C-alpha cells in the first residue's frame, strides 16, 4: 500500500477542482482566436517532489550509504577534482550500459563530467549482485535531483556478461 503525503493529496485535489471548474465554465477562452489558452509551469514555479522510492530503490539507498557515500557524498555532489558528482549529470541519467560498466569495472581514467575532469580511481564493485547493482543505480538515477528510469537486474546481468 502506497502512502500519499498530505501535500501531494492536496495538490491533486486542487488540480482536480480547478480542472472541473474550468470544464464547467468552458475553460479560459480567448475572444480573439476562440481557442483555449494553455498554462505551462516553468521550472522556477514547480517545486520538485522527492522521488517515491520503490523497495528496490530503498535497498539501493542502503547499498549507496555502505559503498558510495564516502566518495560521492550524501548529497551526491562528489569531491571537486577527485570524485565526480552524481547529481545532475548526463552520465548518471543517460546511457545505462555505460553506468553499469563503471560500477562493475570501476574506472582508472579521468572522467569528464559537466566540463570538469575527475581523476580519482573508482574501484570495481563486481562483488555486488545484479540485483544490488540495479537497486543502487535506480536509487542514484532518482536521487539528488535526478529523474530517470530504473535499472533492471536483467540488464545488469546482460552487461556483466559482455564485460
Rosetta blueprint (number, residue, H / E / L):
1 X L
2 X L
3 X L
4 X L
5 X L
6 X H
7 X H
8 X H
9 X H
10 X H
11 X H
12 X H
13 X H
14 X H
15 X H
16 X H
17 X H
18 X H
19 X H
20 X H
21 X H
22 X H
23 X H
24 X H
25 X L
26 X L
27 X L
28 X L
29 X E
30 X L
31 X L
32 X L
33 X L
34 X L
35 X L
36 X E
37 X L
38 X L
39 X L
40 X L
41 X L
42 X L
43 X L
44 X L
45 X L
46 X L
47 X L
48 X L
49 X L
50 X L
51 X L
52 X L
53 X L
54 X L
55 X H
56 X H
57 X H
58 X H
59 X H
60 X H
61 X H
62 X H
63 X H
64 X H
65 X H
66 X H
67 X H
68 X L
69 X H
70 X H
71 X H
72 X H
73 X L
74 X L
75 X L
76 X L
77 X L
78 X L
79 X E
80 X L
81 X L
82 X L
83 X E
84 X L
85 X L
86 X L
87 X L
88 X L
89 X L
90 X H
91 X H
92 X H
93 X H
94 X L
95 X L
96 X H
97 X H
98 X H
99 X H
100 X H
101 X H
102 X H
103 X H
104 X H
105 X H
106 X L
107 X E
108 X L
109 X L
110 X L
111 X E
112 X E
113 X E
114 X L
115 X L
116 X E
117 X E
118 X E
119 X L
120 X L
121 X L
122 X E
123 X L
124 X L
125 X L
126 X L
127 X L
128 X L
129 X L
130 X H
131 X H
132 X H
133 X H
134 X H
135 X H
136 X H
137 X H
138 X H
139 X H
140 X H
141 X L
142 X L
143 X L
144 X L
145 X L
146 X L
147 X L
148 X L
149 X L
150 X L
151 X L
152 X L
153 X H
154 X H
155 X H
156 X H
157 X H
158 X H
159 X H
160 X H
161 X H
162 X H
163 X L
